């Protein structure tokens, strides 16, 4: 029997990519960097170093410093890198917004008597702030950030320990998210059901159930 829906956070409930694109353009311009590819370059740099953080190779603050140094092309101290990144972070946090279908979906889940759980590959304090600033915190029963776990998605331990914290068995959970590897294939391997949120039809041949909007979520 289904007891909980486990949602990813970034680019599932919150438009993280959109916030990053908007924030980096102004920040980069402050440092003399422009061009149509600015957002794509920042995304590539960010993804590479964030993967290092997710694999526990570096810490959360260090991945921010590494992104700053590589993108801006500067050799600076940790304190200087932190100060530079703060210029981006202020813009980024100001752009956080929940997708229009996020609150309605979370509300429907709770109205059905199910728990709303969020499992996110991120720093716990950072992701809790994101829930607060986007107005989603009141709709979420449990947030599990992988910074509080021994492994990140798609390691099976991330899903199993999340279920344990929620007080449910894996077979009683349905995972919903935008990453094929992290939010569909990974949880299925761990014994959960999963639905891929494919807002831009990027995974038409995905070997899992797929929806284009959280309005289409059913269970």
Phi, psi and omega in degrees: 000133180288133180235342182207147169253125181257115182259142162288164181255295186290125179067012169246302176262328183239138180280075182292316182297319179296320178296318181294318180299313182294317184294320188288333182298311179292320180296315180297320180299325177300333183252020174076021181248127180213180181127158183292342184261008184304310183295321179294320179296317179296319179298319181294315179297315182297315181300318182297313182282331177291327175297323177296321177294316181298329180273006178070018177287323177224165180275174183296314181292325181292327178292327175296316180295319180296319178297316180298311182298315183290314184293316181277347180067042183236149173251102185227164178291169177300316181296321179291320177296320178298317180294320178294316181296329180301328177296324175286315187300319179301315178295318183297311181296327180293340182264356180299130177209142177283146173297152182300335183267359186290302182298315177302321180293314179298320180296318180297320180298313181292322179296334178277001178085014179258158178274146173257119181239141174243127175242117186227139174280086182192178177284134189298312181297319181296317182285328175294321176298321180298317177297318181295312186288337179265359179078015183267343187304320182292344183262357186248126180280326183210128173252128174239112176261139186289351172294342179263004181243165178282352182205156179260164170302140010262022175300131182305330181299328181299317181284318183294318180289328175296316177298320179298316179294328179280351180073032181229163174273154178307322182290351180261010183236146173239124180265137180228125179189174188266352181261124179300316183287314189276329189245359179231293184295318180299306180295325178299318178298329181275357176104005176268160165278162182208149173230130180272126174270110186241079186296334187241020179053045180272348185227056183298334181258017181299136182276035182218162174302141188223139175229156181262349181205152176293342174297336182269000182292129175222165182210000000 
